[in-house]
Amino acid sequence: MNRAAFAALAAAALTSCATEANYQANVKSFMGLPELALIRAWGPPSSSYETGGSRFLTYQWRGNSYVVATGSPIVPAAIVGKWCDTTFEYRAGVAVSWRYQGNGCKSKD
């Protein structure tokens, strides 16, 4: 097996378990829990905002994925930008809603 094929196989194996459904389940698991539970698990938020009796905590992630071309020596590898913004809403110190957007909102568990 050549190096390019091995790299493609390794990348596929590492990312194959990461899914948006797993990410959604992870985010949902914080509903009804206090803000401190989220901060202990995810660390400090990228930003926060308070209005109308609600507190919003936003986590931003930026990264890259490396796509290795297979089967063609003329197709170069590519770098694909990934991102995910996740916001949790808290009322009276308890998570009541969430939303996320981006092409990198995936989790292995």
C-alpha positions in Angstrom: 0.0 0.0 0.0 1.5 3.4 -1.0 1.8 6.3 1.5 -1.0 8.3 -0.1 -3.5 5.4 0.1 -2.5 4.7 3.7 -2.9 8.3 4.7 -6.4 8.4 3.1 -7.4 5.2 4.9 -6.1 6.5 8.2 -7.9 9.8 7.8 -11.1 8.0 7.0 -10.8 5.7 10.0 -10.2 8.6 12.4 -13.1 10.7 11.1 -15.6 7.9 10.4 -16.9 7.7 14.0 -17.4 11.5 14.3 -20.9 12.4 13.3 -23.3 15.3 13.6 -25.8 13.1 15.4 -23.2 12.4 18.1 -22.5 16.1 18.4 -26.2 16.9 18.7 -26.5 14.3 21.5 -23.5 15.8 23.3 -25.0 19.3 23.1 -28.5 18.0 24.2 -26.9 16.3 27.3 -26.4 19.7 28.9 -30.1 20.7 28.8 -31.4 21.2 32.3 -27.9 21.3 33.8 -26.3 24.3 35.5 -23.8 26.5 33.5 -20.9 25.2 35.6 -21.4 21.7 34.2 -20.9 23.0 30.7 -17.8 25.1 31.7 -16.3 22.2 33.5 -16.7 20.0 30.4 -16.0 22.4 27.6 -13.9 25.1 29.3 -14.6 28.9 29.2 -16.8 30.0 26.3 -15.5 32.1 23.4 -18.1 34.8 24.2 -21.1 35.4 26.4 -24.1 37.8 26.2 -26.9 38.6 28.6 -30.3 40.0 27.6 -34.0 39.6 28.6 -33.2 37.4 31.6 -31.2 35.0 29.5 -27.5 34.3 29.3 -26.0 33.0 26.1 -22.6 31.2 26.0 -21.0 30.7 22.6 -18.2 28.3 21.8 -16.4 28.7 18.5 -14.1 26.1 16.9 -12.0 26.5 13.8 -9.7 23.9 12.2 -8.6 22.2 9.0 -9.1 18.8 7.5 -6.5 17.4 5.1 -8.0 15.6 2.1 -5.6 13.3 0.3 -6.2 12.6 -3.3 -6.4 8.9 -4.2 -6.2 7.2 -7.5 -4.8 10.1 -9.5 -1.2 11.5 -9.3 -2.3 14.8 -10.8 -4.9 15.6 -8.1 -3.2 17.3 -5.2 -4.2 17.1 -1.6 -6.4 19.8 -0.3 -6.9 21.6 3.0 -10.6 22.1 3.9 -11.5 24.7 6.5 -13.9 23.5 9.2 -15.8 25.5 11.8 -18.5 25.1 14.4 -20.3 27.8 16.5 -22.4 26.4 19.4 -24.6 28.6 21.6 -26.3 27.6 24.8 -29.1 29.7 26.4 -29.4 29.8 30.2 -32.3 31.0 32.3 -32.0 31.1 36.1 -28.6 29.3 35.7 -30.0 26.3 33.8 -29.6 25.4 30.1 -32.9 25.7 28.3 -31.9 25.8 24.6 -29.0 25.4 22.2 -28.1 25.9 18.5 -25.1 25.2 16.4 -24.0 25.9 12.9 -21.0 25.0 10.7 -19.4 22.2 8.8 -17.3 20.9 11.6 -20.0 20.2 14.3 -19.2 16.6 14.7 -18.3 14.4 17.7 -17.0 10.9 18.2 -19.1 10.4 21.3 
